[in-house]
Amino acid sequence: MSMILVIVAVGAFLFFLLAAIWGISIYNGLISLRNRFKNAFAQIDVQLKRRYDLIPNLVETAKGYMKHERETLEAVIAARNGAVQASQQAAASPDDAKAIHALSGAETALTGTLGRLFAVMESYPDLKANQNMLALQEELTSTENRIAFARQAYNDSVTTYNTARETFPANIVAGMFRFTEAALFEVVNPIEKETVKVSF
């Protein structure tokens, strides 16, 4: 009888040991995936900051030529400032879906105002020929491409993480340790699907 109790006790111990190893493995895997998408967001953040730094220079260069377009220039700066604030909040917590959605909306607004600025700039031939403006355009185009690639890498990482946390049996561990769903950095408005045209 005591031999049976020993076998049952050893069996129970082995079961709990394997369950603990299994749970730790899943937990560590989710942590790794979450860190990957946070790192991918950091890459977006670097490119967004570069973009935000270029915009005041762009507006300053345009200001000398576009004296009657003050409202457009102010709208660009206001949208840029809103995007900077949203970016800072998202960077502080890239696993906060609300912060990522707010950043997506702010980026869409910024892209829309930049599009309007470039449309207005078409009416100023001297501005179109300005060497400083041409250099800024080239930098902005390069930055927009980098943002697109970084956003794709981030969305891929988020999809991998979300799939892992929703798949059985990992969803049990994810629920126990509150691994929340990560938000994709999506295009909020169809206008943003069109790349900002910066060529003159």
KADA-V371747 format. One record per residue. N is the residue number from 1. RES is the residue in one small letter. SS is DSSP state (H for helix, E for strand, C for the rest). PSI is psi as a letter, one per 40 degrees, with the letter a starting at -180 (none if undefined). Layout:
N/RES/SS/PSI ; N/RES/SS/PSI
This chain:
1/m/C/d ; 2/s/H/d ; 3/m/H/d ; 4/i/H/d ; 5/l/H/d ; 6/v/H/d ; 7/i/H/d ; 8/v/H/d ; 9/a/H/d ; 10/v/H/d ; 11/g/H/d ; 12/a/H/d ; 13/f/H/d ; 14/l/H/d ; 15/f/H/d ; 16/f/H/d ; 17/l/H/d ; 18/l/H/d ; 19/a/H/d ; 20/a/H/d ; 21/i/H/d ; 22/w/H/d ; 23/g/H/d ; 24/i/H/d ; 25/s/H/d ; 26/i/H/d ; 27/y/H/d ; 28/n/H/d ; 29/g/H/d ; 30/l/H/d ; 31/i/H/d ; 32/s/H/d ; 33/l/H/d ; 34/r/H/d ; 35/n/H/d ; 36/r/H/d ; 37/f/H/d ; 38/k/H/d ; 39/n/H/d ; 40/a/H/d ; 41/f/H/d ; 42/a/H/d ; 43/q/H/d ; 44/i/H/d ; 45/d/H/d ; 46/v/H/d ; 47/q/H/d ; 48/l/H/d ; 49/k/H/d ; 50/r/H/d ; 51/r/H/d ; 52/y/H/d ; 53/d/H/d ; 54/l/H/d ; 55/i/H/d ; 56/p/H/d ; 57/n/H/d ; 58/l/H/d ; 59/v/H/d ; 60/e/H/d ; 61/t/H/d ; 62/a/H/d ; 63/k/H/d ; 64/g/C/d ; 65/y/C/d ; 66/m/C/f ; 67/k/C/d ; 68/h/C/e ; 69/e/C/f ; 70/r/H/d ; 71/e/H/d ; 72/t/H/d ; 73/l/H/d ; 74/e/H/d ; 75/a/H/d ; 76/v/H/d ; 77/i/H/d ; 78/a/H/d ; 79/a/H/d ; 80/r/H/d ; 81/n/H/d ; 82/g/H/d ; 83/a/H/d ; 84/v/H/d ; 85/q/H/d ; 86/a/H/d ; 87/s/H/d ; 88/q/H/d ; 89/q/H/d ; 90/a/H/d ; 91/a/H/d ; 92/a/H/d ; 93/s/C/g ; 94/p/C/e ; 95/d/C/e ; 96/d/C/h ; 97/a/H/d ; 98/k/H/d ; 99/a/H/d ; 100/i/H/d ; 101/h/H/d ; 102/a/H/d ; 103/l/H/d ; 104/s/H/d ; 105/g/H/d ; 106/a/H/d ; 107/e/H/d ; 108/t/H/d ; 109/a/H/d ; 110/l/H/d ; 111/t/H/d ; 112/g/H/d ; 113/t/H/d ; 114/l/H/d ; 115/g/H/d ; 116/r/H/d ; 117/l/H/d ; 118/f/H/d ; 119/a/H/d ; 120/v/H/d ; 121/m/H/d ; 122/e/C/d ; 123/s/C/e ; 124/y/C/g ; 125/p/H/d ; 126/d/H/d ; 127/l/H/d ; 128/k/H/d ; 129/a/H/e ; 130/n/C/h ; 131/q/H/d ; 132/n/H/d ; 133/m/H/d ; 134/l/H/d ; 135/a/H/d ; 136/l/H/d ; 137/q/H/d ; 138/e/H/d ; 139/e/H/d ; 140/l/H/d ; 141/t/H/d ; 142/s/H/d ; 143/t/H/d ; 144/e/H/d ; 145/n/H/d ; 146/r/H/d ; 147/i/H/d ; 148/a/H/d ; 149/f/H/d ; 150/a/H/d ; 151/r/H/d ; 152/q/H/d ; 153/a/H/d ; 154/y/H/d ; 155/n/H/d ; 156/d/H/d ; 157/s/H/d ; 158/v/H/d ; 159/t/H/d ; 160/t/H/d ; 161/y/H/d ; 162/n/H/d ; 163/t/H/d ; 164/a/H/d ; 165/r/H/e ; 166/e/H/e ; 167/t/C/h ; 168/f/C/h ; 169/p/C/e ; 170/a/H/d ; 171/n/H/d ; 172/i/H/d ; 173/v/H/d ; 174/a/H/d ; 175/g/H/d ; 176/m/H/d ; 177/f/C/e ; 178/r/C/f ; 179/f/C/h ; 180/t/C/i ; 181/e/C/h ; 182/a/C/i ; 183/a/C/h ; 184/l/C/i ; 185/f/C/g ; 186/e/C/i ; 187/v/C/h ; 188/v/C/d ; 189/n/C/h ; 190/p/H/d ; 191/i/H/d ; 192/e/H/e ; 193/k/H/d ; 194/e/C/h ; 195/t/C/i ; 196/v/C/h ; 197/k/C/h ; 198/v/C/e ; 199/s/C/i ; 200/f/C/none
